[in-house]
Amino acid sequence: MARDHGETIGRTIGCRRCGRKRGMIRRHGLRLCRQCFRDIGRDIGFKKFS
Ligand SMILES: [Zn+2]
């Protein structure tokens, strides 16, 4: 298994919420697109993101 390069992690390549690869945010192992990150990021404790 590769490290956290974001491509060979497994079957989840795109956003784990909506599946799109566009605007992905891979930090913190979230693997969410920016829209989903905005949508649920706050809800999971990333309140600094504004
Ligand atoms: Zn998404």
mmCIF file of the protein (N, C-alpha, C, O) and its ligand, coordinates in Angstrom:
data_MODEL
# 
_entry.id   MODEL 
# 
loop_
_entity.id 
_entity.type 
_entity.pdbx_number_of_molecules 
1 polymer     1 
2 non-polymer 1 
# 
_entity_poly.entity_id                      1 
_entity_poly.type                           'polypeptide(L)' 
_entity_poly.nstd_linkage                   no 
_entity_poly.nstd_monomer                   no 
_entity_poly.pdbx_seq_one_letter_code       MARDHGETIGRTIGCRRCGRKRGMIRRHGLRLCRQCFRDIGRDIGFKKFS 
_entity_poly.pdbx_seq_one_letter_code_can   MARDHGETIGRTIGCRRCGRKRGMIRRHGLRLCRQCFRDIGRDIGFKKFS 
_entity_poly.pdbx_strand_id                 A 
# 
loop_
_entity_poly_seq.entity_id 
_entity_poly_seq.num 
_entity_poly_seq.mon_id 
_entity_poly_seq.hetero 
1 1  MET n 
1 2  ALA n 
1 3  ARG n 
1 4  ASP n 
1 5  HIS n 
1 6  GLY n 
1 7  GLU n 
1 8  THR n 
1 9  ILE n 
1 10 GLY n 
1 11 ARG n 
1 12 THR n 
1 13 ILE n 
1 14 GLY n 
1 15 CYS n 
1 16 ARG n 
1 17 ARG n 
1 18 CYS n 
1 19 GLY n 
1 20 ARG n 
1 21 LYS n 
1 22 ARG n 
1 23 GLY n 
1 24 MET n 
1 25 ILE n 
1 26 ARG n 
1 27 ARG n 
1 28 HIS n 
1 29 GLY n 
1 30 LEU n 
1 31 ARG n 
1 32 LEU n 
1 33 CYS n 
1 34 ARG n 
1 35 GLN n 
1 36 CYS n 
1 37 PHE n 
1 38 ARG n 
1 39 ASP n 
1 40 ILE n 
1 41 GLY n 
1 42 ARG n 
1 43 ASP n 
1 44 ILE n 
1 45 GLY n 
1 46 PHE n 
1 47 LYS n 
1 48 LYS n 
1 49 PHE n 
1 50 SER n 
# 
loop_
_struct_asym.id 
_struct_asym.entity_id 
A 1 
B 2 
# 
loop_
_chem_comp.id 
_chem_comp.type 
_chem_comp.mon_nstd_flag 
ALA 'L-peptide linking' y 
ARG 'L-peptide linking' y 
ASP 'L-peptide linking' y 
CYS 'L-peptide linking' y 
GLN 'L-peptide linking' y 
GLU 'L-peptide linking' y 
GLY 'peptide linking'   y 
HIS 'L-peptide linking' y 
ILE 'L-peptide linking' y 
LEU 'L-peptide linking' y 
LYS 'L-peptide linking' y 
MET 'L-peptide linking' y 
PHE 'L-peptide linking' y 
SER 'L-peptide linking' y 
THR 'L-peptide linking' y 
ZN  non-polymer         . 
# 
_pdbx_entity_nonpoly.entity_id   2 
_pdbx_entity_nonpoly.name        ? 
_pdbx_entity_nonpoly.comp_id     ZN 
# 
_pdbx_nonpoly_scheme.asym_id         B 
_pdbx_nonpoly_scheme.entity_id       2 
_pdbx_nonpoly_scheme.mon_id          ZN 
_pdbx_nonpoly_scheme.ndb_seq_num     1 
_pdbx_nonpoly_scheme.pdb_seq_num     101 
_pdbx_nonpoly_scheme.auth_seq_num    101 
_pdbx_nonpoly_scheme.pdb_mon_id      ZN 
_pdbx_nonpoly_scheme.auth_mon_id     ZN 
_pdbx_nonpoly_scheme.pdb_strand_id   A 
_pdbx_nonpoly_scheme.pdb_ins_code    . 
# 
loop_
_atom_site.group_PDB 
_atom_site.id 
_atom_site.type_symbol 
_atom_site.label_atom_id 
_atom_site.label_alt_id 
_atom_site.label_comp_id 
_atom_site.label_asym_id 
_atom_site.label_entity_id 
_atom_site.label_seq_id 
_atom_site.pdbx_PDB_ins_code 
_atom_site.Cartn_x 
_atom_site.Cartn_y 
_atom_site.Cartn_z 
_atom_site.occupancy 
_atom_site.B_iso_or_equiv 
_atom_site.pdbx_formal_charge 
_atom_site.auth_seq_id 
_atom_site.auth_comp_id 
_atom_site.auth_asym_id 
_atom_site.auth_atom_id 
_atom_site.pdbx_PDB_model_num 
ATOM   1   N  N  . MET A 1 1  ? 0.836   -1.202 0.000  1.00 0.00 ? 1   MET A N  1 
ATOM   2   C  CA . MET A 1 1  ? 0.000   0.000  0.000  1.00 0.00 ? 1   MET A CA 1 
ATOM   3   C  C  . MET A 1 1  ? 0.872   1.255  0.000  1.00 0.00 ? 1   MET A C  1 
ATOM   4   O  O  . MET A 1 1  ? 1.855   1.347  0.736  1.00 0.00 ? 1   MET A O  1 
ATOM   5   N  N  . ALA A 1 2  ? 0.508   2.174  -0.803 1.00 0.00 ? 2   ALA A N  1 
ATOM   6   C  CA . ALA A 1 2  ? 1.235   3.432  -0.830 1.00 0.00 ? 2   ALA A CA 1 
ATOM   7   C  C  . ALA A 1 2  ? 0.876   4.270  0.399  1.00 0.00 ? 2   ALA A C  1 
ATOM   8   O  O  . ALA A 1 2  ? -0.047  3.961  1.152  1.00 0.00 ? 2   ALA A O  1 
ATOM   9   N  N  . ARG A 1 3  ? 1.626   5.306  0.557  1.00 0.00 ? 3   ARG A N  1 
ATOM   10  C  CA . ARG A 1 3  ? 1.303   6.195  1.659  1.00 0.00 ? 3   ARG A CA 1 
ATOM   11  C  C  . ARG A 1 3  ? 0.158   7.107  1.248  1.00 0.00 ? 3   ARG A C  1 
ATOM   12  O  O  . ARG A 1 3  ? -0.560  6.828  0.288  1.00 0.00 ? 3   ARG A O  1 
ATOM   13  N  N  . ASP A 1 4  ? 0.004   8.158  1.958  1.00 0.00 ? 4   ASP A N  1 
ATOM   14  C  CA . ASP A 1 4  ? -1.143  9.027  1.687  1.00 0.00 ? 4   ASP A CA 1 
ATOM   15  C  C  . ASP A 1 4  ? -0.876  9.965  0.522  1.00 0.00 ? 4   ASP A C  1 
ATOM   16  O  O  . ASP A 1 4  ? -0.809  11.185 0.679  1.00 0.00 ? 4   ASP A O  1 
ATOM   17  N  N  . HIS A 1 5  ? -0.728  9.369  -0.634 1.00 0.00 ? 5   HIS A N  1 
ATOM   18  C  CA . HIS A 1 5  ? -0.536  10.185 -1.826 1.00 0.00 ? 5   HIS A CA 1 
ATOM   19  C  C  . HIS A 1 5  ? -1.871  10.550 -2.472 1.00 0.00 ? 5   HIS A C  1 
ATOM   20  O  O  . HIS A 1 5  ? -1.938  11.445 -3.315 1.00 0.00 ? 5   HIS A O  1 
ATOM   21  N  N  . GLY A 1 6  ? -2.881  9.883  -2.088 1.00 0.00 ? 6   GLY A N  1 
ATOM   22  C  CA . GLY A 1 6  ? -4.206  10.255 -2.542 1.00 0.00 ? 6   GLY A CA 1 
ATOM   23  C  C  . GLY A 1 6  ? -4.652  9.574  -3.811 1.00 0.00 ? 6   GLY A C  1 
ATOM   24  O  O  . GLY A 1 6  ? -5.746  9.848  -4.304 1.00 0.00 ? 6   GLY A O  1 
ATOM   25  N  N  . GLU A 1 7  ? -3.834  8.692  -4.354 1.00 0.00 ? 7   GLU A N  1 
ATOM   26  C  CA . GLU A 1 7  ? -4.241  8.057  -5.603 1.00 0.00 ? 7   GLU A CA 1 
ATOM   27  C  C  . GLU A 1 7  ? -4.407  6.553  -5.459 1.00 0.00 ? 7   GLU A C  1 
ATOM   28  O  O  . GLU A 1 7  ? -5.254  5.940  -6.108 1.00 0.00 ? 7   GLU A O  1 
ATOM   29  N  N  . THR A 1 8  ? -3.605  5.986  -4.617 1.00 0.00 ? 8   THR A N  1 
ATOM   30  C  CA . THR A 1 8  ? -3.670  4.545  -4.473 1.00 0.00 ? 8   THR A CA 1 
ATOM   31  C  C  . THR A 1 8  ? -4.109  4.143  -3.075 1.00 0.00 ? 8   THR A C  1 
ATOM   32  O  O  . THR A 1 8  ? -3.625  3.164  -2.508 1.00 0.00 ? 8   THR A O  1 
ATOM   33  N  N  . ILE A 1 9  ? -4.997  4.889  -2.556 1.00 0.00 ? 9   ILE A N  1 
ATOM   34  C  CA . ILE A 1 9  ? -5.489  4.602  -1.223 1.00 0.00 ? 9   ILE A CA 1 
ATOM   35  C  C  . ILE A 1 9  ? -6.461  3.426  -1.264 1.00 0.00 ? 9   ILE A C  1 
ATOM   36  O  O  . ILE A 1 9  ? -6.529  2.620  -0.335 1.00 0.00 ? 9   ILE A O  1 
ATOM   37  N  N  . GLY A 1 10 ? -7.193  3.350  -2.336 1.00 0.00 ? 10  GLY A N  1 
ATOM   38  C  CA . GLY A 1 10 ? -8.184  2.285  -2.413 1.00 0.00 ? 10  GLY A CA 1 
ATOM   39  C  C  . GLY A 1 10 ? -9.202  2.595  -3.494 1.00 0.00 ? 10  GLY A C  1 
ATOM   40  O  O  . GLY A 1 10 ? -8.863  3.137  -4.547 1.00 0.00 ? 10  GLY A O  1 
ATOM   41  N  N  . ARG A 1 11 ? -10.397 2.263  -3.237 1.00 0.00 ? 11  ARG A N  1 
ATOM   42  C  CA . ARG A 1 11 ? -11.426 2.477  -4.243 1.00 0.00 ? 11  ARG A CA 1 
ATOM   43  C  C  . ARG A 1 11 ? -11.997 3.891  -4.167 1.00 0.00 ? 11  ARG A C  1 
ATOM   44  O  O  . ARG A 1 11 ? -12.690 4.341  -5.079 1.00 0.00 ? 11  ARG A O  1 
ATOM   45  N  N  . THR A 1 12 ? -11.706 4.563  -3.103 1.00 0.00 ? 12  THR A N  1 
ATOM   46  C  CA . THR A 1 12 ? -12.226 5.911  -2.974 1.00 0.00 ? 12  THR A CA 1 
ATOM   47  C  C  . THR A 1 12 ? -11.244 6.914  -3.571 1.00 0.00 ? 12  THR A C  1 
ATOM   48  O  O  . THR A 1 12 ? -10.279 7.317  -2.923 1.00 0.00 ? 12  THR A O  1 
ATOM   49  N  N  . ILE A 1 13 ? -11.496 7.296  -4.771 1.00 0.00 ? 13  ILE A N  1 
ATOM   50  C  CA . ILE A 1 13 ? -10.592 8.214  -5.446 1.00 0.00 ? 13  ILE A CA 1 
ATOM   51  C  C  . ILE A 1 13 ? -11.110 9.634  -5.317 1.00 0.00 ? 13  ILE A C  1 
ATOM   52  O  O  . ILE A 1 13 ? -10.363 10.553 -4.982 1.00 0.00 ? 13  ILE A O  1 
ATOM   53  N  N  . GLY A 1 14 ? -12.358 9.797  -5.579 1.00 0.00 ? 14  GLY A N  1 
ATOM   54  C  CA . GLY A 1 14 ? -12.947 11.122 -5.515 1.00 0.00 ? 14  GLY A CA 1 
ATOM   55  C  C  . GLY A 1 14 ? -13.491 11.417 -4.131 1.00 0.00 ? 14  GLY A C  1 
ATOM   56  O  O  . GLY A 1 14 ? -13.182 10.737 -3.152 1.00 0.00 ? 14  GLY A O  1 
ATOM   57  N  N  . CYS A 1 15 ? -14.286 12.421 -4.087 1.00 0.00 ? 15  CYS A N  1 
ATOM   58  C  CA . CYS A 1 15 ? -14.926 12.780 -2.839 1.00 0.00 ? 15  CYS A CA 1 
ATOM   59  C  C  . CYS A 1 15 ? -15.747 11.606 -2.314 1.00 0.00 ? 15  CYS A C  1 
ATOM   60  O  O  . CYS A 1 15 ? -16.516 10.986 -3.049 1.00 0.00 ? 15  CYS A O  1 
ATOM   61  N  N  . ARG A 1 16 ? -15.573 11.323 -1.064 1.00 0.00 ? 16  ARG A N  1 
ATOM   62  C  CA . ARG A 1 16 ? -16.281 10.172 -0.501 1.00 0.00 ? 16  ARG A CA 1 
ATOM   63  C  C  . ARG A 1 16 ? -17.751 10.478 -0.294 1.00 0.00 ? 16  ARG A C  1 
ATOM   64  O  O  . ARG A 1 16 ? -18.547 9.587  0.002  1.00 0.00 ? 16  ARG A O  1 
ATOM   65  N  N  . ARG A 1 17 ? -18.093 11.707 -0.446 1.00 0.00 ? 17  ARG A N  1 
ATOM   66  C  CA . ARG A 1 17 ? -19.480 12.079 -0.223 1.00 0.00 ? 17  ARG A CA 1 
ATOM   67  C  C  . ARG A 1 17 ? -20.253 12.153 -1.530 1.00 0.00 ? 17  ARG A C  1 
ATOM   68  O  O  . ARG A 1 17 ? -21.346 11.600 -1.653 1.00 0.00 ? 17  ARG A O  1 
ATOM   69  N  N  . CYS A 1 18 ? -19.672 12.844 -2.503 1.00 0.00 ? 18  CYS A N  1 
ATOM   70  C  CA . CYS A 1 18 ? -20.392 13.004 -3.759 1.00 0.00 ? 18  CYS A CA 1 
ATOM   71  C  C  . CYS A 1 18 ? -19.672 12.327 -4.920 1.00 0.00 ? 18  CYS A C  1 
ATOM   72  O  O  . CYS A 1 18 ? -20.256 12.132 -5.986 1.00 0.00 ? 18  CYS A O  1 
ATOM   73  N  N  . GLY A 1 19 ? -18.403 11.969 -4.715 1.00 0.00 ? 19  GLY A N  1 
ATOM   74  C  CA . GLY A 1 19 ? -17.710 11.174 -5.705 1.00 0.00 ? 19  GLY A CA 1 
ATOM   75  C  C  . GLY A 1 19 ? -16.932 11.957 -6.746 1.00 0.00 ? 19  GLY A C  1 
ATOM   76  O  O  . GLY A 1 19 ? -16.217 11.365 -7.554 1.00 0.00 ? 19  GLY A O  1 
ATOM   77  N  N  . ARG A 1 20 ? -17.053 13.229 -6.743 1.00 0.00 ? 20  ARG A N  1 
ATOM   78  C  CA . ARG A 1 20 ? -16.346 14.013 -7.750 1.00 0.00 ? 20  ARG A CA 1 
ATOM   79  C  C  . ARG A 1 20 ? -14.895 14.223 -7.353 1.00 0.00 ? 20  ARG A C  1 
ATOM   80  O  O  . ARG A 1 20 ? -14.547 14.232 -6.172 1.00 0.00 ? 20  ARG A O  1 
ATOM   81  N  N  . LYS A 1 21 ? -14.076 14.390 -8.346 1.00 0.00 ? 21  LYS A N  1 
ATOM   82  C  CA . LYS A 1 21 ? -12.643 14.544 -8.077 1.00 0.00 ? 21  LYS A CA 1 
ATOM   83  C  C  . LYS A 1 21 ? -12.248 16.015 -8.082 1.00 0.00 ? 21  LYS A C  1 
ATOM   84  O  O  . LYS A 1 21 ? -11.125 16.374 -7.728 1.00 0.00 ? 21  LYS A O  1 
ATOM   85  N  N  . ARG A 1 22 ? -13.139 16.812 -8.469 1.00 0.00 ? 22  ARG A N  1 
ATOM   86  C  CA . ARG A 1 22 ? -12.825 18.220 -8.647 1.00 0.00 ? 22  ARG A CA 1 
ATOM   87  C  C  . ARG A 1 22 ? -12.769 18.963 -7.315 1.00 0.00 ? 22  ARG A C  1 
ATOM   88  O  O  . ARG A 1 22 ? -13.666 18.858 -6.478 1.00 0.00 ? 22  ARG A O  1 
ATOM   89  N  N  . GLY A 1 23 ? -11.688 19.713 -7.151 1.00 0.00 ? 23  GLY A N  1 
ATOM   90  C  CA . GLY A 1 23 ? -11.560 20.510 -5.935 1.00 0.00 ? 23  GLY A CA 1 
ATOM   91  C  C  . GLY A 1 23 ? -11.394 19.673 -4.689 1.00 0.00 ? 23  GLY A C  1 
ATOM   92  O  O  . GLY A 1 23 ? -11.899 20.006 -3.617 1.00 0.00 ? 23  GLY A O  1 
ATOM   93  N  N  . MET A 1 24 ? -10.677 18.579 -4.855 1.00 0.00 ? 24  MET A N  1 
ATOM   94  C  CA . MET A 1 24 ? -10.527 17.687 -3.712 1.00 0.00 ? 24  MET A CA 1 
ATOM   95  C  C  . MET A 1 24 ? -9.661  18.288 -2.614 1.00 0.00 ? 24  MET A C  1 
ATOM   96  O  O  . MET A 1 24 ? -8.684  18.987 -2.883 1.00 0.00 ? 24  MET A O  1 
ATOM   97  N  N  . ILE A 1 25 ? -10.030 18.007 -1.401 1.00 0.00 ? 25  ILE A N  1 
ATOM   98  C  CA . ILE A 1 25 ? -9.221  18.377 -0.259 1.00 0.00 ? 25  ILE A CA 1 
ATOM   99  C  C  . ILE A 1 25 ? -8.820  17.096 0.444  1.00 0.00 ? 25  ILE A C  1 
ATOM   100 O  O  . ILE A 1 25 ? -9.663  16.394 1.004  1.00 0.00 ? 25  ILE A O  1 
ATOM   101 N  N  . ARG A 1 26 ? -7.565  16.802 0.414  1.00 0.00 ? 26  ARG A N  1 
ATOM   102 C  CA . ARG A 1 26 ? -7.120  15.520 0.965  1.00 0.00 ? 26  ARG A CA 1 
ATOM   103 C  C  . ARG A 1 26 ? -6.510  15.670 2.345  1.00 0.00 ? 26  ARG A C  1 
ATOM   104 O  O  . ARG A 1 26 ? -6.124  14.682 2.971  1.00 0.00 ? 26  ARG A O  1 
ATOM   105 N  N  . ARG A 1 27 ? -6.426  16.851 2.799  1.00 0.00 ? 27  ARG A N  1 
ATOM   106 C  CA . ARG A 1 27 ? -5.819  17.020 4.118  1.00 0.00 ? 27  ARG A CA 1 
ATOM   107 C  C  . ARG A 1 27 ? -6.674  16.398 5.210  1.00 0.00 ? 27  ARG A C  1 
ATOM   108 O  O  . ARG A 1 27 ? -7.899  16.332 5.110  1.00 0.00 ? 27  ARG A O  1 
ATOM   109 N  N  . HIS A 1 28 ? -6.011  15.958 6.227  1.00 0.00 ? 28  HIS A N  1 
ATOM   110 C  CA . HIS A 1 28 ? -6.679  15.326 7.362  1.00 0.00 ? 28  HIS A CA 1 
ATOM   111 C  C  . HIS A 1 28 ? -7.376  14.040 6.964  1.00 0.00 ? 28  HIS A C  1 
ATOM   112 O  O  . HIS A 1 28 ? -8.181  13.497 7.721  1.00 0.00 ? 28  HIS A O  1 
ATOM   113 N  N  . GLY A 1 29 ? -7.061  13.555 5.770  1.00 0.00 ? 29  GLY A N  1 
ATOM   114 C  CA . GLY A 1 29 ? -7.643  12.287 5.350  1.00 0.00 ? 29  GLY A CA 1 
ATOM   115 C  C  . GLY A 1 29 ? -9.131  12.356 5.096  1.00 0.00 ? 29  GLY A C  1 
ATOM   116 O  O  . GLY A 1 29 ? -9.836  11.349 5.151  1.00 0.00 ? 29  GLY A O  1 
ATOM   117 N  N  . LEU A 1 30 ? -9.592  13.551 4.820  1.00 0.00 ? 30  LEU A N  1 
ATOM   118 C  CA . LEU A 1 30 ? -11.024 13.702 4.629  1.00 0.00 ? 30  LEU A CA 1 
ATOM   119 C  C  . LEU A 1 30 ? -11.456 13.186 3.268  1.00 0.00 ? 30  LEU A C  1 
ATOM   120 O  O  . LEU A 1 30 ? -12.470 12.499 3.141  1.00 0.00 ? 30  LEU A O  1 
ATOM   121 N  N  . ARG A 1 31 ? -10.676 13.523 2.258  1.00 0.00 ? 31  ARG A N  1 
ATOM   122 C  CA . ARG A 1 31 ? -11.012 13.169 0.887  1.00 0.00 ? 31  ARG A CA 1 
ATOM   123 C  C  . ARG A 1 31 ? -12.400 13.673 0.514  1.00 0.00 ? 31  ARG A C  1 
ATOM   124 O  O  . ARG A 1 31 ? -13.263 12.923 0.058  1.00 0.00 ? 31  ARG A O  1 
ATOM   125 N  N  . LEU A 1 32 ? -12.575 14.940 0.722  1.00 0.00 ? 32  LEU A N  1 
ATOM   126 C  CA . LEU A 1 32 ? -13.827 15.561 0.342  1.00 0.00 ? 32  LEU A CA 1 
ATOM   127 C  C  . LEU A 1 32 ? -13.554 16.644 -0.695 1.00 0.00 ? 32  LEU A C  1 
ATOM   128 O  O  . LEU A 1 32 ? -12.472 17.230 -0.725 1.00 0.00 ? 32  LEU A O  1 
ATOM   129 N  N  . CYS A 1 33 ? -14.514 16.895 -1.518 1.00 0.00 ? 33  CYS A N  1 
ATOM   130 C  CA . CYS A 1 33 ? -14.381 18.027 -2.414 1.00 0.00 ? 33  CYS A CA 1 
ATOM   131 C  C  . CYS A 1 33 ? -14.655 19.306 -1.626 1.00 0.00 ? 33  CYS A C  1 
ATOM   132 O  O  . CYS A 1 33 ? -15.135 19.262 -0.494 1.00 0.00 ? 33  CYS A O  1 
ATOM   133 N  N  . ARG A 1 34 ? -14.352 20.404 -2.223 1.00 0.00 ? 34  ARG A N  1 
ATOM   134 C  CA . ARG A 1 34 ? -14.464 21.659 -1.484 1.00 0.00 ? 34  ARG A CA 1 
ATOM   135 C  C  . ARG A 1 34 ? -15.893 21.950 -1.061 1.00 0.00 ? 34  ARG A C  1 
ATOM   136 O  O  . ARG A 1 34 ? -16.147 22.492 0.014  1.00 0.00 ? 34  ARG A O  1 
ATOM   137 N  N  . GLN A 1 35 ? -16.792 21.587 -1.910 1.00 0.00 ? 35  GLN A N  1 
ATOM   138 C  CA . GLN A 1 35 ? -18.194 21.852 -1.579 1.00 0.00 ? 35  GLN A CA 1 
ATOM   139 C  C  . GLN A 1 35 ? -18.648 21.026 -0.390 1.00 0.00 ? 35  GLN A C  1 
ATOM   140 O  O  . GLN A 1 35 ? -19.292 21.531 0.530  1.00 0.00 ? 35  GLN A O  1 
ATOM   141 N  N  . CYS A 1 36 ? -18.304 19.757 -0.425 1.00 0.00 ? 36  CYS A N  1 
ATOM   142 C  CA . CYS A 1 36 ? -18.698 18.903 0.688  1.00 0.00 ? 36  CYS A CA 1 
ATOM   143 C  C  . CYS A 1 36 ? -17.936 19.291 1.940  1.00 0.00 ? 36  CYS A C  1 
ATOM   144 O  O  . CYS A 1 36 ? -18.459 19.196 3.050  1.00 0.00 ? 36  CYS A O  1 
ATOM   145 N  N  . PHE A 1 37 ? -16.701 19.727 1.756  1.00 0.00 ? 37  PHE A N  1 
ATOM   146 C  CA . PHE A 1 37 ? -15.926 20.156 2.905  1.00 0.00 ? 37  PHE A CA 1 
ATOM   147 C  C  . PHE A 1 37 ? -16.585 21.347 3.577  1.00 0.00 ? 37  PHE A C  1 
ATOM   148 O  O  . PHE A 1 37 ? -16.671 21.425 4.803  1.00 0.00 ? 37  PHE A O  1 
ATOM   149 N  N  . ARG A 1 38 ? -17.033 22.243 2.772  1.00 0.00 ? 38  ARG A N  1 
ATOM   150 C  CA . ARG A 1 38 ? -17.744 23.391 3.332  1.00 0.00 ? 38  ARG A CA 1 
ATOM   151 C  C  . ARG A 1 38 ? -19.016 22.944 4.030  1.00 0.00 ? 38  ARG A C  1 
ATOM   152 O  O  . ARG A 1 38 ? -19.406 23.454 5.081  1.00 0.00 ? 38  ARG A O  1 
ATOM   153 N  N  . ASP A 1 39 ? -19.632 21.978 3.398  1.00 0.00 ? 39  ASP A N  1 
ATOM   154 C  CA . ASP A 1 39 ? -20.944 21.563 3.882  1.00 0.00 ? 39  ASP A CA 1 
ATOM   155 C  C  . ASP A 1 39 ? -20.862 20.811 5.212  1.00 0.00 ? 39  ASP A C  1 
ATOM   156 O  O  . ASP A 1 39 ? -21.646 21.064 6.126  1.00 0.00 ? 39  ASP A O  1 
ATOM   157 N  N  . ILE A 1 40 ? -19.930 19.909 5.308  1.00 0.00 ? 40  ILE A N  1 
ATOM   158 C  CA . ILE A 1 40 ? -19.866 19.092 6.512  1.00 0.00 ? 40  ILE A CA 1 
ATOM   159 C  C  . ILE A 1 40 ? -18.622 19.355 7.337  1.00 0.00 ? 40  ILE A C  1 
ATOM   160 O  O  . ILE A 1 40 ? -18.518 18.905 8.478  1.00 0.00 ? 40  ILE A O  1 
ATOM   161 N  N  . GLY A 1 41 ? -17.666 20.093 6.751  1.00 0.00 ? 41  GLY A N  1 
ATOM   162 C  CA . GLY A 1 41 ? -16.420 20.371 7.456  1.00 0.00 ? 41  GLY A CA 1 
ATOM   163 C  C  . GLY A 1 41 ? -16.671 21.007 8.798  1.00 0.00 ? 41  GLY A C  1 
ATOM   164 O  O  . GLY A 1 41 ? -16.084 20.600 9.801  1.00 0.00 ? 41  GLY A O  1 
ATOM   165 N  N  . ARG A 1 42 ? -17.494 21.954 8.829  1.00 0.00 ? 42  ARG A N  1 
ATOM   166 C  CA . ARG A 1 42 ? -17.793 22.631 10.089 1.00 0.00 ? 42  ARG A CA 1 
ATOM   167 C  C  . ARG A 1 42 ? -18.416 21.656 11.073 1.00 0.00 ? 42  ARG A C  1 
ATOM   168 O  O  . ARG A 1 42 ? -18.180 21.707 12.280 1.00 0.00 ? 42  ARG A O  1 
ATOM   169 N  N  . ASP A 1 43 ? -19.205 20.785 10.520 1.00 0.00 ? 43  ASP A N  1 
ATOM   170 C  CA . ASP A 1 43 ? -19.941 19.865 11.365 1.00 0.00 ? 43  ASP A CA 1 
ATOM   171 C  C  . ASP A 1 43 ? -19.035 18.844 12.044 1.00 0.00 ? 43  ASP A C  1 
ATOM   172 O  O  . ASP A 1 43 ? -19.376 18.281 13.084 1.00 0.00 ? 43  ASP A O  1 
ATOM   173 N  N  . ILE A 1 44 ? -17.870 18.618 11.433 1.00 0.00 ? 44  ILE A N  1 
ATOM   174 C  CA . ILE A 1 44 ? -16.970 17.636 12.019 1.00 0.00 ? 44  ILE A CA 1 
ATOM   175 C  C  . ILE A 1 44 ? -15.807 18.302 12.717 1.00 0.00 ? 44  ILE A C  1 
ATOM   176 O  O  . ILE A 1 44 ? -14.847 17.628 13.092 1.00 0.00 ? 44  ILE A O  1 
ATOM   177 N  N  . GLY A 1 45 ? -15.868 19.587 12.897 1.00 0.00 ? 45  GLY A N  1 
ATOM   178 C  CA . GLY A 1 45 ? -14.909 20.235 13.769 1.00 0.00 ? 45  GLY A CA 1 
ATOM   179 C  C  . GLY A 1 45 ? -13.910 21.163 13.108 1.00 0.00 ? 45  GLY A C  1 
ATOM   180 O  O  . GLY A 1 45 ? -12.983 21.640 13.763 1.00 0.00 ? 45  GLY A O  1 
ATOM   181 N  N  . PHE A 1 46 ? -14.083 21.426 11.822 1.00 0.00 ? 46  PHE A N  1 
ATOM   182 C  CA . PHE A 1 46 ? -13.166 22.341 11.161 1.00 0.00 ? 46  PHE A CA 1 
ATOM   183 C  C  . PHE A 1 46 ? -13.780 23.734 11.072 1.00 0.00 ? 46  PHE A C  1 
ATOM   184 O  O  . PHE A 1 46 ? -14.090 24.248 9.997  1.00 0.00 ? 46  PHE A O  1 
ATOM   185 N  N  . LYS A 1 47 ? -13.929 24.287 12.198 1.00 0.00 ? 47  LYS A N  1 
ATOM   186 C  CA . LYS A 1 47 ? -14.636 25.556 12.260 1.00 0.00 ? 47  LYS A CA 1 
ATOM   187 C  C  . LYS A 1 47 ? -13.764 26.722 11.817 1.00 0.00 ? 47  LYS A C  1 
ATOM   188 O  O  . LYS A 1 47 ? -14.254 27.829 11.593 1.00 0.00 ? 47  LYS A O  1 
ATOM   189 N  N  . LYS A 1 48 ? -12.476 26.464 11.694 1.00 0.00 ? 48  LYS A N  1 
ATOM   190 C  CA . LYS A 1 48 ? -11.580 27.519 11.277 1.00 0.00 ? 48  LYS A CA 1 
ATOM   191 C  C  . LYS A 1 48 ? -11.685 27.814 9.798  1.00 0.00 ? 48  LYS A C  1 
ATOM   192 O  O  . LYS A 1 48 ? -11.272 28.870 9.318  1.00 0.00 ? 48  LYS A O  1 
ATOM   193 N  N  . PHE A 1 49 ? -12.240 26.866 9.098  1.00 0.00 ? 49  PHE A N  1 
ATOM   194 C  CA . PHE A 1 49 ? -12.365 27.040 7.662  1.00 0.00 ? 49  PHE A CA 1 
ATOM   195 C  C  . PHE A 1 49 ? -13.541 27.952 7.351  1.00 0.00 ? 49  PHE A C  1 
ATOM   196 O  O  . PHE A 1 49 ? -14.690 27.631 7.652  1.00 0.00 ? 49  PHE A O  1 
ATOM   197 N  N  . SER A 1 50 ? -13.236 29.092 6.745  1.00 0.00 ? 50  SER A N  1 
ATOM   198 C  CA . SER A 1 50 ? -14.330 30.013 6.470  1.00 0.00 ? 50  SER A CA 1 
ATOM   199 C  C  . SER A 1 50 ? -14.175 30.638 5.105  1.00 0.00 ? 50  SER A C  1 
ATOM   200 O  O  . SER A 1 50 ? -15.009 31.447 4.699  1.00 0.00 ? 50  SER A O  1 
HETATM 201 ZN ZN . ZN  B 2 .  ? -18.116 16.154 -2.542 1.00 0.00 2 101 ZN  A ZN 1 
# 
